[in-house]
């Protein structure tokens, strides 16, 4: 990057381009990245530790500039998707050992391949990951998705089938008929690539002909999984659960023992994922007695309760007022469920909004809520937590919160409203849009994401598509959050990814911005980081992203688990033909400069500097990223502070001093940067670091 290019990019980013551009309707200073809280995802019956479906773009999306080409492919046959090592490590740390892991390990050692059969939801994937990790590191495990039911051997010619020295887990479709000769061929391919493969399928007729490679899954009990995850989550939280004053952590074991003896027998989890979800709820709430048993209710019990709650009857009042009270109760109970954990004032306002939408659908003049007629107990019944005999959820004078006794009720109440009440769908969707407009994107988007599982076409057509194309940031954020919830429902994953491909390839900047916001959510950054980088790369060209913090925040998150992948992208962006993309490279560099790395027995070092020192990042390409960051008013203060910190740290880390000196020599060679560097040395750094020898070298460099 030469002086003219760097300065021109900065000047362009500080002024509005000529002509019409797509602009955000709000101030960029208030923009941020939002994700659904894990507790909210769990309350909808979805474990936040579950693995979503295959990637949107496939393996070729990891190559620079290929995103449009990949998205346009007529047929995508497979996706080879590396798993985040922290996700794999968590599965290893929390698995309940059975004979399956040992037998899988033996088969992999013998054939480099195993075929594992067992019922869905019995922990087959976890067992496969643990066995593969015995031969490969957690950061070298990949999930291989075969996208159709064609014979297994038809995939063998695909160049992306196997990654060298990786462990592969493959979940086979029930309709795929696998022959022993195909497994023999795949075993040979795995040996050639020094890789391993575990194929997972349902128990059935094909087991009999695959006995040479077969491992029948021996599942742990749901109670064992529940208790193991409960212990892990409680220790992760590090919070006292026994009111024991000077807590030494012993209360965690005490609470786990209580759950084993008193509550685990009531567990009715249909799958291991349900057992994990219950464990996460218990770790969050640490319930006792009837509250604990209520939390363990299965979906059939909760649905019966939801039907009862929505069949409000308004006993003891006249016929007209009875109907009005019943409608008020239904609206209040729906709002209370959706706003679980929010202040009660939001429930009351949302109830009023829903009543108006119901009246509009019925062709009635909106009557709204009655005043001082029905108390909260009458409106919501026994669905709420009462933490004191007086029914107050908190101390008198403090904000009272809506708290469901059974968080899963939000799912079953919405299920009953959607499927059992005639003409309820349209007012429900309009109400969710009203909530987004009033600033309640999170609860509205979570509900919309669940409803996608009931009728994706209707919810997408009437809600998500409008949100995604809106010039209002709140609506676009809601679309992203709804996609985050929807993609965790395995049957919806491919439909969600198809819409995301449409958005990122759209000519409309608002749709592309919604795709960026979707990939910046926790779910997508964790499970689809390389796809996210490709989406960020394409959208970094847009004027709409020039001041938005979404891409820099998303890039920083990915950097913490895939630093080299991120830096390779940024270095390519710095040489892009698009000024906005070059600008974005500098903006993304600044937060990365604050990330440190620490190894046993070594000093804490700036991660970027260390990767440059060990040769994973070329020093000249790294240096080319700094001029914009150091000159642009939006990033300069933080960038100069980062360099000051690096220079200060280098004194105690002689191993990286030469690397930093080489980096500064290249990064500060542009005249505008040198001028500002001299100013910082003379007026700030000399005073703060008077004995730093690296500053003497820097002064000589700047004065030459």
N, C-alpha and C positions, 0 to 999 in steps of 0.2 A: 504494500500500500504506500503510494508516494504522498508527498505533502499536499499537493493539489487535491488529490482524491479524498484524503482524510478531512481536510478543511471543508471541502465542498459537501461532503456527507453530513458534517456537523451543521453547517449553515442550512442545508435542506431540512434537517430534522427539527430545526428551530422555527421554521416558518411554514405557513400553510401553502400547499402547492396551488398553482394556478388552476382554474377550472373547477368542475364539480368533482368531489370525492365523497366516498361513503364515510360518514362521521358518526361517532357514538353520540347518543342523545344526552349523556351525562358527563360529568367531570371525570377525567382519567385519574385524578388524585384519589378518588374514593374507590377505585376498582381494586379487586382482589380475587384470589382463587378460593373457591368453596368446594367442599366435599361433604357427603352425608356422614354424620357421626356413626361409628360402628354400632352403638346402642340402638340407633334408629333403624339401621339395616336389620339387626337381629330381631327387633320387635315385629318386623314384617315377615318373620319366619325364614330369613335368609342368613346363613352364617357368613360373617365377614372374612372367615378363613377359608372358605370354599374356593375352588378354582373355576373361573369363568370359562367360556368357550374359546374357540380358536381365534387367532389374530384376524384383523380386518384386511390386511394387505398382503400377508404372506412373507416368506423369507426374503424375497427380492426387495422388499421395502427398506431393508437395511442398507441398500446401496444409494448413494447420493443421487437425487434427481429422478429416481425411478418410481416415485409414488403415483404419478398420473398413469404411467405405463402399466403398473401393477393393477391399479384400480380398474383399468379398462379391459383387462384380460377377460375373455369370454368364459373361461372355465379355470377355476383354481382347484387343482386336484389334491394338494396336501399343504399343510402348514407345519413347519418345524420350528417350534417356539420355545427358546430357552426360558427356564423358570428362574425367578428371582431367588438367589441363594438364601436370603433370609426367610423366605416362605418355605423352602425345602428344609432348612435347618429347624424351623419351628415344628414341622411335621415329624422330623427325626426325634426332637427333644420330647415330644408329647405322645409318641405312639405307644400303644400297649402291646408288648411283645407276645407273639404266639408262635406256633411252629412254622407259620407261613414264611416269615423272614428267613429263617434258617434254610428251608427247602428252596426258596427262590435263590438265595445266595449260592447254594450248591449247584442248581441248574445253570445259573449264569456262568459260574466258574467252568462248568463242563462244556456248555454249548454257546456261550455268549448270548443266550436267548432262553426265555422261559415263557410259557403260556399259563397265565393265572386265571382260573375260573371261580366265579362266586356270584352271589346275588348283589344287585346294585345297592349302594348305600351301606355296604358292610365293611368298609375300610380297605378295599382292594388297592386304591390309589396310594394311600399312605404306606401300605406294606410294600408296594413296588418301589416307592421313593426310598424307603429305608434300605431295601436290598440293593438298589442301584448305587446308593451313596456309600455302600461298603466297598465298591470298586472304583467309584469316581467321586470327586469332590462335590459338595452341594452346589457350587457354582457351575458345574458341568453336567447338569441334568436338563433334559429338554422334553417337552411334550409334543408328540407327533400326532397330528390330526389328519386322518384320511377322509376326504370330503365326499366320497360316494361309496356305493356298495359293490363296486367292481372287484374282481378277484385280486387277492393280495399281490400276486406276482406281477400284475399290471403296473404296480408302483415301482418295481425294482429298477427301472431305467431312469427314474426321476433323479436329477442331479442333487436335489436337496433332501433326499430321503434320510440319509444318516450324516451326522456330524462326527468328525474324527475325534476319538477319545472322549466321547460323551456317552452318558447313559440316557436311553430313550424309553419313555413310557407311552404306550399306544392303547387307546380304548377302542375296541372293535365294535362296529355296528352289529346288532343281532342278526341282520340279514346276510352278513358276509360269511360265506362258506370257506373255511381255511383247510387246505390239504397238508399232510405231513411233508410232502416234497417242497411246498412253498416255505415252510419253516426251516427246512434244511438249507434252502437257498439263502434265506434271510440270515441264518446262522453264519454261513460262509461270508456274506457281505459284512456282517458285524465284525467278524474276525479280521477281515481285510482293513476295516476302518479302526481297529482296536477299540471298538465300541461295544455296548451292551444294549439289549432290547428286552423289555417285558411287555408282552401283549396281554391285555385284560379283556375278558369276555364274560358273558353270563353263562351260568351252568346250563348245559343242554347236550343235544346229541353229538355235537362236534367234539366233546371231551373224549369220547370213546376212541376216536381215531388219532388223537394227538397225545396219547399217553406217554410217549417218549419225552415230551417237553412239558407235560401237564403238572401244574401245582394247584391242587384244590385249596381254595382259601379257607383258612381256619379263623373266623372272625372273633375279635374280643367281644365281651358283653358291653352293651350300651352303658351299664352302670360303671364298668371299669374306665371306659373312655371319659365319661362324665367326671369322675373323680380325678383322673389324671389331668384333664384340662382345667378343672377347678383349682387344683393345687398350683398349676403353672400360672394361671391368670392372677390368682391372689398374690403370688410371690412377685409377679411382674408389676402389680400395682403398688406393692410395698406399703400398704395401708393397714394399720391395726384393725382387726375385726373383733377384738374381745374387750375393748375399753380397759386395757391392762396397764395404763400409765406408761411406765418405762418399758415399752414393748420391745421384746427381743425376737419377735417373729414366731414364737411358739404358739400363739393363738391361731395361726393359719392351720397348723396340723390339728389343733383342737376342733376348728370349724369343719375341716374336711372329714374328721372322724364323726362329727355330729351328722353331717350330710350322708355319710356312708350308713350309719346306723338308723337314722330316722327318715330320710327323704329319698335316698336312692331307690329303695324298694317301690316307691310310687312313680318312678320314671317310666314313661311309656314312649320312649323315642323310637320312631320307625326306622331311622337311619343313624349312622354315626355322626352325620352332620347335625342332626337334631340334638344328639347328646352334647356335641360341642357348643351348640347355640344355648342350650340350657345351662351349661357350665359357665358360659360367658355372662349370662344374665345373673346367675348366683354370685359370681365374683363381683359384679357391679353393685348388686343390691344387698348381699349377705343377709338374706331373709331367714326368719325362724318361724317355727310352728305353722299355723294355718297359711300364713303368707307364703312360706316356702312351698307348701303343697299346692297352693293355688297356681304358683308359677309353673308347676310341672304338668298342668292340664294339657291334654293332647288336643289336636285340631278339631276332632269331632265334638269334644266337650265345649270348646270355645265357640264353635259354630252354633251349637244349641243355645248357648247363652246369648250370642249375638242376636239370634232370631227372637228370643224372649225380650231382650232389651229394645228391639226395634218394633215389636208388637205392642207399643205403648198404648195404654187404654184410658188414662185420665179418669180414674174412678171418682165418683162422688160429685160430678159436675153435670150441668145440663148438656144436651146433645151437641149443640153448636160449639159450646165452650169445650166439651169433651174432645171433639175433633181438633179444635185449635190447640188444646193442651197436648194431645197425642202428637201432632205435627211438631210442636215446639220441643217436646221430649226427643223425638227422633233426630231433629236437627242438632239439638244440644249434645246428644250422645255420639253422633257422627263427629261433630266438631271436637268434643272432648277426647275422642280416640285419636283423631289426626293430630291434635295439639298436645299429646302426652308429653309432659315435662316442660310445658310452656306456662307462663302466667295465666291465671284464670281470666284476666281481662281480655286476652286474645281469644279465649274460648267464647266468651260472651259476644264479642264483636263478630267472630266467625259464624256463630249461630244466627245472628241477625242477618248476615249476608246470605247464608244458605236458605233461611226462611223466605227471603225476597226472591231468590231464584226459583224456589219451589212454587211460590205464588204465581210468578210469571209463567211457568210451565203450565199451571192449572188454569190460566186465564183470569186469575183473581187480582183484585187490587191489593198490592203488598200491604200487609198489616203490621209487619215487624213484630218485635217482642212486646209482650205486655209489661207494665211497670209495677213493681212491688206486688206481684201476684204469685209467682212460683219460686220457691227457694231452690238452691242447688241440689239438695237431696231429692226433691220431687223431679227435677229435670234429668238427672243422670243416674239415679238409683244407686245400686251397690257396686257400680263398676269402678269407683274411685277408692284410693287409699285413704284411710282415716288414721292419722298418726296420733290423735288424742281423743279422749272421750267426747269432747265438745265438737269434734268433726273438723277442727282446724288443721290444715296441712302444714302450718308453720306457726311461728310465734305471732301473737297479736300485734298488728301494725306492720308486719313484714309481708312481702309479696307472697300470695298463695299460689301454688302451682297445681296444674292438672296432673294427677298421677294415677295411672291405671293400676288396679290391683293385679291384673294379668295383661302385660304389654302386648301379648299376641292377639288381644281383642281387636286391635286396629285392623289387622288383616281380615279377621272373620266378619267384622262389621261391614267393611267395604265390600267383601265378597257377597254378603247377604243383600246389601243395598243394590249392588250391580246386577245380581242374578234373580232376586226374588221380588223386587218392587217395580211394577210397570211404570215406564216413563221417567225413571229416576236418573238415567244415564246422562242425558243432556244437561239438566240443572246441576248435576254433580260436577261435570267437566267445566261448566261455566263458573261454578263456585271456586274451583281450583285456580282458574285464571284470575278471579277476583282476589284471591289470597296472594298471588304473586304480585299483583299491582299494589296491594297494600303492604308489601315488604316481607311476606311470609313465604319466601321461595323454598326453604328447606322442607317444611311439612307438606306443602303443596306438591313439590316435585317428587317426594318419596311416595305419596299416594298415587300420583300419576304413573310413576314407574311400576308400582304394583299392578295397577289397572291395565297396563300394557300386556300383562300376562293373561288377562281375560279376553281382550279384543284389541290386538295391537293395531290393526287397521283403523279402527274408529278412534282410539286415543291418539294415534299419530296424526291422523287426518284432521281431527277437530282441535287438537291441543299442541302436541309437540312440534308439528310443522310450523304452526303460527308462531310459537315461542321462538323457534330457531331462526326464523327470518325477520324477527322484530328488530326495530331500531332501539328498543328499550333493553338495556343491559340486564335488568332483572329477569326479563322473560328468557333471554338467551341463557343466562345462568341456570334458570329453572329447567330448560330443555336439557342442558348438560347433566344436571343432577338426576333428572328422570332417566336419562340414558344410563347413568351409573347404577341406578337401582335395577333397571330392566336387564342390563347385560349380565347381572348376577343370576338371572333366571335362565338356566342353561338352554331351554327351548327357544328363548328369544335372542340368544347371542348373535346368530347369523343375521337375523333381521335388523338388529341394532347396528351391526357393522356395515350392512348394506346401505343403510341410511347415512352413516358417517362417511362412507365413500362418496355418496352423492353430494353431501355437504362440502367436503374438502375439495371436490372437483367442480363445484358450482361457480358460476360467474358472479354470484352475489357475495359480497364481502361479509355480510352479517351471518350467512350460513357457514362460511369458512371460520368465522370467529367462534361460532357455537361449537364447531368441531374442535377447535383449539381448547376451549373451556372444558369440553368433555374429556379430552385426553390429558388435561391438567388435574383431573380428579384423582383421589387416592387409588381407586380401583384400577383405572387405566394406566397410571404411572407405575403401579406395582406389577401388573400382569401383562402390559403391552408397552414397555418402555421404548423399544425400537420403533414401533409404530408411532408412538407419541413424538419422537424426534423427527420422523419424516413429516408428520403433520405440522409440527412447529416450523420446520424448514420451509415448507411450501407457503405457509401463512405469514412468515416473517417478511415476505415481500410486500404485504398489504399495508396501505396507509393506516388502516384501522389499528394495526399493531404497533405503530411507531412510538406511542407513549404508554400503551397498555403493559402492566406488569406480569400478565399471565404467562407469556412464554419464558421470561427470565426465571420466574418462580418454578415453573415446570422443569426447565432445564437443570436448575440447581438440585431439585429432587432426584432426577435421574442420575446426575453426576455422582451422587453419594454412593450409588451401587454400580455405576458403569462409567467411571471417569474418563477412560480412554475413548470409548465410543462418543461421549459428549464432546471432548476436545477435538476429535477428528472432524466432527460436524462443524464446530465453531471455526476451526481453521479453514475449512472449505467456504464457509459463509463469508469470511474476511476477504476472500478473493472472488466473490460473486459479482456478476454483472449488474445485480440489483442493489441500489444504494441502501434501501431499507434493510436488506439482508446483511449488508456489511455493518450497518449501524447496530443491528440486533446482536451481532457477534460481540461487539464491545459492551453492550448493555448486559449480556449474559455473563461476560467474564467477571464483572465486579463482584457479584455474590459468591462466585466460585473462589475468588481470591481470599475469602474469609474462612474457607473450609480447611480444617487442619487434619493431619494424620498422625497417629502415634503408634509406635511399635514397642514391644517390651525392651527395656534397656536403652531406648533411643529418645532423643529430645522430641518435643512436639514440634512439627514442621508444617508449613503451608503445603497442602496437598499438591497444588499445581507446581510449586517449585520442586518438590520431591519427584514427581512424575517426570519433570523435565530433567532433573539430575540423573535419574536412572535410565533415561533414553526413551521412555515411552511417549514423550511429547517432544518433537523437534524444537530446539531453542529458537531458531529463526522464525518458525511459524507461530510459536507461542508469543514471541515479541511483537509480531505484526498485529496482534489483537489489542495491544495496550494504547496506541495513540488516541483512538476514539474515546476510550474509557477515561483517559487522563485529561482530555480537552473538553468534552461535552459537559455543560453546566449540570445536567441531571445526574451525572455519574462521577464527575471529577473529584468532589470532596471525598467520597468513599474510596475511589481508586487511589488517590494520593495517600490516604490513611493506610490503605492496604500495603502499599509499597514501603511506607515508614515502618509498619509492623514487621514486614519481611526483613528489612535492613537491620532492625533491632534484634530480631530473632537470630539472624545469621551470625552474630558475634559469638553466641554460645553453641553454634553448630558449624564448625569449620569444614565439615564434609560438603556443605552446600554453598559455601561462600563463593567459590569460583563460578559455579553455575549461575548464581544471582548476579555476579559481576558481568558475565557474558550476556545475560538476559537484559540487564539495564543498558549495556552498551548498545544493543540493538533497539531496545524499546524507546530510548530517549534520543535517538539520532535526528529526529525531525526537529527543525528549528523552533516551531511553536511549543513543542513539548520540552525542549531543552531550556527555553526561556522560563517556563513555569517551574521546571525542576530546580533551576538556580534560585528562584524566588523561595521555594519550599526549603531548600538547604539553608539559605542564609537566614531566613526569618523564623523557621520552625524547627527543623531537624537538628541544627547545630545546638540550639538551646536545650532540646530534649535529649539528645544523644551526644554530649560533648566529647566522650571518649571512644566513640565508635570509629575504628580504623577504616571501615568500608566507606565512610563519608569522605575521607581524604582521597581515596581512589575515585569516588564519584565526582568530586570537585575537579580533579585533573581531567577526567573524561569530559565534563561539561565545558571546561574552559579551552580545550583543544580546538 
